[in-house]
Amino acid sequence: MRLRSAEWFEGEGLRAFSHNARARQLGLNADEHLGKPVIAILNTWSGINPCHMHLRERAQQVERGVWQAGGFPLEFPVSTLSETYQKPTPMLYRNMLSMETEEVLRSYPVDGCVLMGGCDKTTPALLMGAASAGLPTVFVPAGPMLRGHWRGERLASGTDMWRFWDEKRAGTISSGDWAEIQSGLARSPGTCMTMGTASTMTAAAEALGLTLPGASSIPAVDSAHHRMAAASGARVVEMVREGLTIGDVLSAEAYEDAIRTVLALGGSTNSYIHLIAMAGRSQIPLSLDDFDRLSREVPVLASVQPAGEHLMEDFYYAGGLRGLLSRLRDSLHLERITVTGRTFGEDLDGAEVYDAAVIRPLDDPISPEGGLAVLRGNLAPDGAVVKYVAADPALWRHTGPAVVFHGYQDLRARINDPALDVTRDSVIVLAGGGPKGGPGMPEYGMLPIPDKLLREGVRDMVRVSDARMSGTSYGACVLHVAPEAHVGGPLALVRDGDLVTLDVEARVLRVEISDEEMARRRDAWTAPPPKFERGYGALYYEHITQADQGCDFEFLSRPGKNPEPNAH
């Protein structure tokens, strides 16, 4: 077979001479790289992303695997999307990393790639870009961090941060307690050890068939993670020789299995947006209706916080994702191909569950349905989502008066005002947190409960927004309301005191006003100005789609192919 990289290095032309001369400048002898599969290692390590702080070392192990298999590794540093630090949200930059991934793979002399990431947006961004590029691809998940600890109690990153923040505001823990929790919450490299967006999306990548079997469950600091990284490097070299590409793996059946996996995990609501965007890059139709249909069929089996009791380290020792998928085997598409070159079913052969309290059996699930519901109604014509399995069941059906905030700054300024007219029965509404209004659809959606209600013992309320929330969060939070308020969606028209109804079983979200009143308010509504005037932000603002469409750029998800670069 003729390697793609040969277009740069082989032949008698001036450009081939120049490319080889520059390889000598890099200190490379001809026999080190010529005729060998060139493997790009796209590494999202950076000095400000604690989830990926070990990926500089893991890249060396990937390189080892590439060398051992007879390939030639090249490491490319690409954008890091740090959920912890990047503001207003790394979601604003997911599509930028996907573009960088696609164009790095397209424009350089590489035959295949290993993608290294895990922190929430990096997984979908890397896979979206790789899907568009179409090369042999293996994904190396960053892996979850170790359990947190505080005074004999296990701490869960994200989930317990929210829980103890409420307790601090309620006055039940001290500032000294809070400082100790801060030091014990995140104890090692790796992503959140709850079933947040990071673990949900890396599990989805494995279910899609884009990782080695079992890769997504391995804790970041476990020696098995080192071995998995090296094996991934070796495998992608074999994929190049076999001609097995990411497009061969990403089928409609693979996406359906990924959705089933997310639901059985009690996974993050953010997965809806990301999987729709990823499927769009694969030119495979996927909608909120597909998620809701499957949600009614798939039980929640993983007892992992925030929907369960345990943490990712426990999940790994209980059998990991392969163990969970063995429970679902009869409902999965077992004949499709994965990056191993085997079928999905063959990859699951021998998988077992070792702790049924962590990975529950089908006849004793956490929830008989998937725990994620798609809602519609006059408040969300294009859909909204709620992770009801992580909410107080008493709120699954609720009607209450709206307390409306227009934008996050308004929320911060007034939510704890003692004079705010709010009770435990109120529905807190945030308008202006969507893809354009946020901007970037930040994780504002776990709207805070007012301090005065916390002191009364309230720990959950119905909350509605066009924003997202962290997958580590919990509560009766209705999210991703589409279309968003910033573009004139009905959420922009809700007023204080309007009765808002949530009915999870009926899949309904509505405001109890007449169509005529809604039309009058819409006629009086004035569109806000754009959030950006120039740069990437302006590009984002002009091309971003709504949440129900995956928040991708239209020009990235449209059908069509780009020509290979003219290397000569």
C-alpha positions as CSV (number, residue, x, y, z in Angstrom):
1,M,0.0,0.0,0.0
2,R,1.1,3.6,-0.6
3,L,1.2,5.7,2.5
4,R,-0.4,9.1,2.5
5,S,2.8,10.5,4.0
6,A,4.7,9.3,0.9
7,E,3.2,12.2,-1.0
8,W,5.5,14.5,1.0
9,F,8.7,12.4,1.1
10,E,8.9,10.2,-2.0
11,G,9.8,11.2,-5.6
12,E,12.5,13.3,-7.3
13,G,10.8,16.7,-7.2
14,L,12.0,19.8,-5.4
15,R,9.3,19.6,-2.7
16,A,10.2,16.0,-1.8
17,F,13.9,17.1,-1.6
18,S,12.9,20.0,0.6
19,H,10.7,17.9,2.9
20,N,13.5,15.4,3.4
21,A,16.1,18.1,3.9
22,R,14.0,19.5,6.7
23,A,13.7,16.0,8.2
24,R,17.5,15.9,8.3
25,Q,17.3,19.3,10.1
26,L,15.1,17.7,12.7
27,G,17.9,15.1,13.2
28,L,16.1,12.3,11.5
29,N,17.8,9.8,9.3
30,A,16.0,8.6,6.2
31,D,15.5,5.0,7.5
32,E,13.8,6.3,10.7
33,H,10.7,7.5,8.9
34,L,10.7,6.7,5.1
35,G,8.3,3.9,4.3
36,K,6.9,3.8,7.8
37,P,3.3,4.8,8.8
38,V,3.6,8.3,10.3
39,I,1.4,8.7,13.3
40,A,0.2,12.1,14.6
41,I,-0.2,12.2,18.4
42,L,-2.5,15.0,19.1
43,N,-1.9,16.0,22.7
44,T,-4.1,18.3,24.7
45,W,-1.7,18.6,27.6
46,S,-1.0,22.0,29.0
47,G,0.2,23.6,32.2
48,I,-3.2,24.8,33.2
49,N,-5.3,21.7,32.6
50,P,-5.1,19.5,35.7
51,C,-7.2,16.8,34.1
52,H,-4.4,16.3,31.5
53,M,-1.3,17.0,33.5
54,H,-0.1,13.4,32.9
55,L,-0.6,13.4,29.2
56,R,2.9,14.7,28.5
57,E,4.2,11.4,30.0
58,R,1.5,9.3,28.3
59,A,2.5,10.7,24.9
60,Q,5.9,9.1,25.5
61,Q,4.1,5.7,26.0
62,V,2.1,6.2,22.9
63,E,5.3,6.9,21.0
64,R,6.8,3.7,22.4
65,G,3.9,1.7,21.0
66,V,4.2,3.4,17.6
67,W,7.9,2.6,17.4
68,Q,7.4,-1.0,18.5
69,A,4.9,-1.5,15.7
70,G,7.2,-0.1,13.1
71,G,5.6,3.3,12.8
72,F,7.0,6.8,13.2
73,P,5.4,9.1,15.8
74,L,5.0,12.8,15.6
75,E,3.6,14.7,18.6
76,F,1.4,17.8,17.9
77,P,0.4,20.1,20.7
78,V,-3.2,21.2,20.2
79,S,-5.6,23.4,22.1
80,T,-6.3,22.5,25.7
81,L,-9.9,23.0,26.8
82,S,-9.7,23.3,30.6
83,E,-13.1,23.0,32.2
84,T,-11.7,24.4,35.4
85,Y,-10.2,27.6,34.0
86,Q,-11.3,28.6,30.5
87,K,-13.9,31.3,30.5
88,P,-16.7,31.9,29.8
89,T,-16.7,28.2,29.0
90,P,-14.6,25.8,26.9
91,M,-17.8,25.0,25.0
92,L,-17.2,28.2,23.2
93,Y,-14.0,26.7,21.9
94,R,-15.0,23.1,21.3
95,N,-15.5,23.8,17.6
96,M,-12.2,25.6,17.4
97,L,-10.3,22.5,18.6
98,S,-12.3,20.4,16.2
99,M,-11.2,22.6,13.3
100,E,-7.6,22.5,14.5
101,T,-7.7,18.7,14.8
102,E,-9.1,18.3,11.3
103,E,-6.7,20.8,9.7
104,V,-3.6,19.4,11.5
105,L,-4.4,15.9,10.2
106,R,-5.2,17.1,6.7
107,S,-2.3,19.4,6.2
108,Y,0.6,17.4,7.6
109,P,2.3,14.2,6.3
110,V,0.5,11.8,8.6
111,D,-1.1,8.4,7.9
112,G,-3.0,7.9,11.2
113,C,-3.5,9.5,14.6
114,V,-3.8,9.0,18.3
115,L,-6.0,11.5,20.0
116,M,-5.3,12.3,23.7
117,G,-7.9,14.0,25.8
118,G,-10.7,13.6,28.3
119,C,-11.6,16.8,30.0
120,D,-15.2,17.5,29.0
121,K,-15.0,19.2,25.6
122,T,-11.7,17.7,24.4
123,T,-13.2,14.3,23.7
124,P,-16.0,15.5,21.3
125,A,-13.8,18.2,19.8
126,L,-11.0,15.7,18.9
127,L,-13.4,13.1,17.6
128,M,-15.4,15.6,15.6
129,G,-12.2,16.9,13.9
130,A,-10.9,13.4,13.3
131,A,-14.2,12.2,11.9
132,S,-14.0,15.0,9.3
133,A,-10.4,14.2,8.5
134,G,-11.1,10.5,8.0
135,L,-7.8,8.9,8.9
136,P,-7.1,5.7,11.0
137,T,-7.7,6.9,14.5
138,V,-7.5,5.7,18.1
139,F,-8.6,7.7,21.1
140,V,-6.6,7.6,24.4
141,P,-8.9,8.7,27.3
142,A,-7.2,10.7,30.0
143,G,-8.8,8.6,32.7
144,P,-10.6,9.6,35.9
145,M,-8.7,10.9,39.0
146,L,-8.5,9.1,42.3
147,R,-11.2,9.4,44.9
148,G,-11.3,12.5,47.1
149,H,-11.1,12.3,50.9
150,W,-12.1,14.5,53.8
151,R,-12.4,13.4,57.5
152,G,-13.2,9.9,56.6
153,E,-15.7,10.8,53.9
154,R,-15.1,10.1,50.2
155,L,-15.4,13.2,48.1
156,A,-16.6,13.4,44.6
157,S,-15.2,16.2,42.4
158,G,-17.9,18.5,41.2
159,T,-20.8,16.8,42.9
160,D,-19.5,17.3,46.5
161,M,-18.3,20.8,45.6
162,W,-21.9,21.7,44.8
163,R,-23.2,19.9,47.9
164,F,-20.8,21.4,50.4
165,W,-21.1,24.9,48.8
166,D,-24.9,24.7,49.6
167,E,-24.0,23.6,53.1
168,K,-21.6,26.4,53.6
169,R,-24.1,28.9,52.5
170,A,-26.7,27.3,54.8
171,G,-24.2,27.7,57.7
172,T,-23.8,24.0,58.5
173,I,-20.1,23.9,57.8
174,S,-17.4,26.4,58.6
175,S,-14.8,28.2,56.4
176,G,-12.2,25.9,57.9
177,D,-14.1,22.9,56.8
178,W,-14.5,24.4,53.4
179,A,-10.7,25.0,53.1
180,E,-10.0,21.3,54.1
181,I,-12.5,20.1,51.5
182,Q,-10.8,22.3,48.9
183,S,-7.5,20.4,49.5
184,G,-9.1,16.9,49.5
185,L,-11.4,17.2,46.5
186,A,-9.0,16.5,43.6
187,R,-6.0,14.4,44.6
188,S,-4.4,13.3,41.3
189,P,-4.2,13.8,37.6
190,G,-7.3,12.9,35.7
191,T,-10.8,13.9,35.0
192,C,-13.7,14.1,37.5
193,M,-14.2,10.8,39.1
194,T,-18.0,11.1,39.0
195,M,-20.2,10.3,36.0
196,G,-19.8,13.8,34.7
197,T,-19.3,14.9,31.1
198,A,-15.7,13.7,31.0
199,S,-16.4,10.1,32.0
200,T,-19.6,10.1,30.0
201,M,-17.9,11.2,26.8
202,T,-14.9,8.9,27.1
203,A,-17.3,6.0,27.7
204,A,-19.2,7.1,24.6
205,A,-15.9,7.0,22.7
206,E,-15.3,3.5,23.8
207,A,-18.9,2.4,23.0
208,L,-18.4,4.0,19.5
209,G,-15.5,1.6,19.1
210,L,-12.8,4.3,19.0
211,T,-10.7,3.2,22.0
212,L,-9.1,-0.1,22.9
213,P,-11.6,-2.2,25.0
214,G,-11.8,-1.1,28.6
215,A,-9.7,2.1,28.0
216,S,-12.2,4.6,29.3
217,S,-12.5,3.2,32.8
218,I,-8.9,3.0,33.7
219,P,-7.9,5.6,36.4
220,A,-5.4,8.1,35.1
221,V,-2.6,7.1,37.5
222,D,-3.0,3.3,37.3
223,S,-0.2,1.5,35.5
224,A,-2.8,-0.1,33.2
225,H,-3.2,3.4,31.8
226,H,0.4,3.4,30.7
227,R,0.1,0.1,29.1
228,M,-3.2,1.1,27.3
229,A,-1.4,4.2,25.9
230,A,1.4,2.1,24.5
231,A,-1.0,-0.5,23.0
232,S,-3.0,2.3,21.4
233,G,0.1,3.6,19.6
234,A,0.9,0.1,18.3
235,R,-2.7,-0.5,17.2
236,V,-3.0,2.6,15.1
237,V,0.0,1.6,13.1
238,E,-1.7,-1.7,12.3
239,M,-4.9,0.2,11.3
240,V,-2.9,2.2,8.8
241,R,-1.6,-1.0,7.2
242,E,-5.1,-2.5,7.3
243,G,-6.7,0.6,5.8
244,L,-9.2,0.8,8.7
245,T,-10.3,4.4,9.2
246,I,-12.5,6.2,11.6
247,G,-15.2,6.3,9.0
248,D,-15.3,2.6,9.0
249,V,-16.0,2.6,12.7
250,L,-18.5,5.4,13.1
251,S,-21.7,3.9,11.8
252,A,-25.3,4.7,12.7
253,E,-25.3,1.5,14.8
254,A,-22.3,2.7,16.7
255,Y,-24.0,6.0,17.6
256,E,-27.1,4.2,18.9
257,D,-24.9,2.0,21.1
258,A,-23.1,5.1,22.4
259,I,-26.5,6.6,23.4
260,R,-27.5,3.3,25.1
261,T,-24.2,3.4,27.0
262,V,-24.7,7.0,28.1
263,L,-28.2,6.2,29.4
264,A,-27.2,3.1,31.2
265,L,-24.4,5.1,32.9
266,G,-26.8,7.8,34.1
267,G,-24.5,10.1,32.1
268,S,-24.2,13.8,31.5
269,T,-26.9,15.8,29.8
270,N,-24.0,17.4,27.8
271,S,-23.6,14.2,25.9
272,Y,-26.8,15.0,24.0
273,I,-25.2,18.0,22.4
274,H,-21.9,16.4,21.8
275,L,-23.2,13.2,20.2
276,I,-25.5,15.0,17.9
277,A,-22.6,17.2,16.8
278,M,-20.3,14.1,16.4
279,A,-22.9,12.3,14.3
280,G,-23.3,15.3,12.2
281,R,-19.6,15.1,11.3
282,S,-20.2,11.5,10.3
283,Q,-23.2,12.6,8.2
284,I,-25.5,10.4,10.3
285,P,-28.8,11.9,11.3
286,L,-29.3,12.1,15.1
287,S,-31.9,14.0,17.0
288,L,-33.3,14.5,20.5
289,D,-36.1,12.2,19.6
290,D,-33.6,9.4,19.2
291,F,-32.3,10.0,22.7
292,D,-35.8,10.1,24.2
293,R,-36.9,6.9,22.4
294,L,-33.9,5.0,23.7
295,S,-34.2,6.5,27.2
296,R,-37.5,4.8,27.6
297,E,-35.9,1.4,26.8
298,V,-32.5,1.6,28.7
299,P,-32.3,1.3,32.5
300,V,-29.7,3.1,34.6
301,L,-27.2,0.4,35.8
302,A,-24.2,2.4,37.0
303,S,-24.5,3.4,40.6
304,V,-22.0,6.3,40.1
305,Q,-22.5,9.8,41.4
306,P,-24.4,12.0,40.9
307,A,-27.1,9.5,39.9
308,G,-25.7,6.8,42.2
309,E,-23.5,6.3,45.2
310,H,-20.1,5.3,43.9
311,L,-17.1,6.8,42.0
312,M,-15.2,5.9,38.8
313,E,-12.5,4.1,40.7
314,D,-15.1,1.8,42.1
315,F,-16.7,1.4,38.7
316,Y,-13.3,0.3,37.2
317,Y,-12.8,-2.4,39.9
318,A,-16.4,-3.5,39.4
319,G,-15.7,-4.4,35.8
320,G,-15.6,-1.0,34.1
321,L,-17.4,-0.2,30.9
322,R,-16.9,-3.6,29.5
323,G,-18.7,-5.0,32.5
324,L,-21.6,-2.6,32.1
325,L,-21.8,-3.3,28.4
326,S,-21.9,-7.1,29.1
327,R,-25.2,-6.4,30.9
328,L,-26.6,-4.6,27.8
329,R,-25.2,-7.1,25.3
330,D,-28.6,-8.3,23.9
331,S,-29.5,-4.8,22.9
332,L,-26.2,-3.8,21.3
333,H,-25.1,-4.0,17.7
334,L,-22.4,-6.7,18.2
335,E,-21.4,-7.2,14.5
336,R,-20.0,-3.7,13.8
337,I,-16.3,-3.2,13.5
338,T,-14.1,-1.3,16.1
339,V,-10.6,0.1,16.0
340,T,-9.3,-3.3,17.2
341,G,-10.3,-4.8,13.8
342,R,-12.6,-7.1,15.6
343,T,-16.4,-6.8,16.1
344,F,-17.9,-5.0,19.0
345,G,-19.2,-8.3,20.3
346,E,-15.7,-9.9,20.2
347,D,-14.3,-7.0,22.1
348,L,-16.9,-7.7,24.9
349,D,-16.2,-11.4,25.1
350,G,-15.1,-12.4,28.6
351,A,-16.4,-9.2,30.2
352,E,-17.8,-9.6,33.7
353,V,-19.2,-7.6,36.6
354,Y,-17.4,-8.1,39.9
355,D,-19.6,-5.8,42.1
356,A,-23.3,-5.8,41.5
357,A,-23.7,-2.9,43.9
358,V,-21.8,-0.6,41.5
359,I,-22.9,-2.1,38.2
360,R,-26.4,-3.2,38.9
361,P,-28.1,-6.2,37.1
362,L,-30.9,-5.6,34.6
363,D,-33.6,-6.8,37.1
364,D,-32.4,-4.4,39.8
365,P,-31.5,-1.1,38.1
366,I,-31.0,2.4,39.6
367,S,-33.9,3.4,37.4
368,P,-36.0,1.3,35.0
369,E,-35.5,4.1,32.4
370,G,-32.5,6.0,31.2
371,G,-32.9,8.9,33.7
372,L,-32.6,11.6,31.0
373,A,-35.8,13.0,29.4
374,V,-36.4,15.2,26.4
375,L,-39.1,17.8,27.1
376,R,-41.2,19.8,24.7
377,G,-44.0,22.4,25.0
378,N,-44.6,26.0,24.4
379,L,-41.6,26.9,26.5
380,A,-39.3,24.5,24.5
381,P,-40.6,24.0,21.0
382,D,-37.3,22.4,19.8
383,G,-36.7,20.5,23.1
384,A,-35.1,20.7,26.5
385,V,-33.4,18.0,28.6
386,V,-33.6,17.1,32.3
387,K,-31.5,14.5,34.2
388,Y,-34.4,13.5,36.4
389,V,-32.7,10.6,38.0
390,A,-30.5,13.1,39.8
391,A,-33.4,15.2,41.0
392,D,-35.9,15.0,43.9
393,P,-38.7,12.7,42.5
394,A,-41.3,15.0,44.2
395,L,-40.3,17.6,41.6
396,W,-40.8,15.4,38.5
397,R,-44.2,16.8,38.2
398,H,-44.5,20.4,39.4
399,T,-46.2,23.7,38.6
400,G,-45.0,26.9,40.2
401,P,-44.6,30.7,39.7
402,A,-41.6,31.8,37.7
403,V,-38.9,33.9,39.2
404,V,-37.1,35.2,36.1
405,F,-33.5,36.3,35.7
406,H,-32.2,37.8,32.4
407,G,-28.6,36.8,32.2
408,Y,-26.1,35.4,34.7
409,Q,-25.1,38.8,36.1
410,D,-28.7,39.5,36.9
411,L,-28.9,36.1,38.6
412,R,-25.8,36.8,40.7
413,A,-27.0,40.2,41.7
414,R,-30.4,39.3,42.9
415,I,-30.7,35.5,43.8
416,N,-29.8,36.1,47.4
417,D,-31.6,39.4,47.9
418,P,-33.7,38.9,51.1
419,A,-36.5,40.8,49.4
420,L,-36.7,38.4,46.4
421,D,-40.2,37.0,46.1
422,V,-39.3,33.3,46.0
423,T,-40.5,30.2,47.8
424,R,-39.7,26.5,47.6
425,D,-42.5,26.1,45.1
426,S,-41.2,28.8,42.7
427,V,-39.6,27.9,39.4
428,I,-36.3,29.7,38.9
429,V,-35.8,30.7,35.3
430,L,-32.6,31.9,33.7
431,A,-32.9,33.4,30.2
432,G,-29.8,34.3,28.2
433,G,-27.5,31.4,28.9
434,G,-27.7,29.7,25.5
435,P,-25.2,29.2,22.7
436,K,-25.3,32.8,21.6
437,G,-26.6,34.4,24.8
438,G,-24.1,32.9,27.2
439,P,-22.0,33.2,25.1
440,G,-21.0,29.7,24.5
441,M,-23.8,28.0,26.6
442,P,-21.9,28.1,29.9
443,E,-22.6,25.7,32.8
444,Y,-24.9,28.1,34.5
445,G,-27.8,25.7,34.5
446,M,-27.4,24.4,38.1
447,L,-29.0,27.6,39.2
448,P,-28.3,28.3,42.9
449,I,-31.1,27.9,45.5
450,P,-31.5,31.2,47.3
451,D,-29.6,31.4,50.6
452,K,-32.8,32.1,52.6
453,L,-34.4,28.9,51.2
454,L,-31.2,26.8,52.0
455,R,-31.4,28.0,55.6
456,E,-35.0,26.7,55.6
457,G,-33.7,23.3,54.5
458,V,-34.6,23.4,50.8
459,R,-32.1,21.4,48.7
460,D,-33.8,21.1,45.4
461,M,-36.1,23.2,43.3
462,V,-37.3,23.2,39.7
463,R,-34.9,25.4,37.6
464,V,-35.2,26.1,33.9
465,S,-32.6,27.7,31.6
466,D,-31.2,27.6,28.1
467,A,-27.7,27.0,29.6
468,R,-25.9,23.7,30.3
469,M,-24.8,22.3,33.6
470,S,-21.8,20.3,34.7
471,G,-22.4,16.6,34.3
472,T,-21.3,16.3,38.0
473,S,-24.2,18.5,39.0
474,Y,-27.6,17.3,40.3
475,G,-31.1,18.6,40.9
476,A,-34.3,19.3,39.1
477,C,-32.6,21.5,36.5
478,V,-34.2,21.7,33.0
479,L,-31.5,22.6,30.5
480,H,-30.8,23.3,26.8
481,V,-34.1,25.0,26.3
482,A,-34.3,25.5,22.5
483,P,-34.6,27.9,20.8
484,E,-32.6,30.0,23.3
485,A,-33.8,33.3,24.6
486,H,-31.1,35.3,22.8
487,V,-32.7,34.5,19.4
488,G,-36.2,35.1,20.6
489,G,-37.1,31.7,22.0
490,P,-40.1,31.5,24.3
491,L,-37.8,31.6,27.4
492,A,-37.2,35.3,26.6
493,L,-40.9,36.0,27.0
494,V,-41.5,34.4,30.5
495,R,-42.3,37.0,33.2
496,D,-42.2,36.8,37.0
497,G,-45.3,35.1,38.3
498,D,-46.1,33.1,35.1
499,L,-46.9,29.5,36.1
500,V,-44.4,27.0,34.7
501,T,-45.2,23.3,34.5
502,L,-42.6,20.5,34.4
503,D,-44.0,17.0,33.8
504,V,-41.2,14.4,33.3
505,E,-43.5,11.5,32.6
506,A,-45.5,13.4,30.0
507,R,-42.2,15.0,28.7
508,V,-43.8,18.4,29.0
509,L,-42.3,21.9,29.7
510,R,-44.7,24.8,29.3
511,V,-45.6,28.2,30.6
512,E,-49.3,28.5,31.4
513,I,-50.2,31.5,29.2
514,S,-52.3,31.7,26.1
515,D,-51.0,31.6,22.6
516,E,-52.4,35.1,22.1
517,E,-50.5,36.4,25.1
518,M,-47.3,34.7,23.9
519,A,-47.7,36.3,20.5
520,R,-48.2,39.8,22.1
521,R,-45.0,39.4,24.1
522,R,-43.1,38.2,21.1
523,D,-44.2,41.3,19.1
524,A,-42.9,43.5,21.9
525,W,-39.6,41.6,22.2
526,T,-36.4,43.4,21.0
527,A,-33.4,41.3,19.8
528,P,-30.2,42.0,21.9
529,P,-27.0,43.0,20.1
530,P,-24.4,40.4,19.1
531,K,-22.0,39.4,21.8
532,F,-18.9,39.7,19.6
533,E,-17.7,42.3,17.2
534,R,-14.7,40.6,15.7
535,G,-12.4,37.6,15.8
536,Y,-13.2,34.0,16.6
537,G,-16.1,35.1,18.7
538,A,-17.8,36.7,15.7
539,L,-17.2,33.6,13.6
540,Y,-18.8,31.6,16.4
541,Y,-21.7,33.9,16.8
542,E,-22.5,34.0,13.1
543,H,-22.4,30.2,12.6
544,I,-23.3,28.4,15.8
545,T,-26.4,26.2,15.7
546,Q,-28.8,25.7,18.6
547,A,-28.5,23.0,21.3
548,D,-30.9,20.6,19.6
549,Q,-28.6,20.6,16.6
550,G,-25.4,20.0,18.5
551,C,-24.0,23.6,18.7
552,D,-21.7,22.9,15.7
553,F,-20.8,25.3,12.9
554,E,-23.0,24.7,9.9
555,F,-20.0,24.9,7.6
556,L,-18.3,22.1,9.5
557,S,-21.2,19.7,9.6
558,R,-22.4,20.1,6.0
559,P,-21.8,17.3,3.5
560,G,-18.8,17.5,1.2
561,K,-15.1,16.7,0.9
562,N,-12.0,18.9,0.8
563,P,-9.1,18.1,-1.5
564,E,-5.9,16.6,-0.2
565,P,-3.1,19.2,0.0
566,N,-0.8,19.3,-3.0
567,A,2.4,18.1,-1.2
568,H,4.5,18.4,-4.4
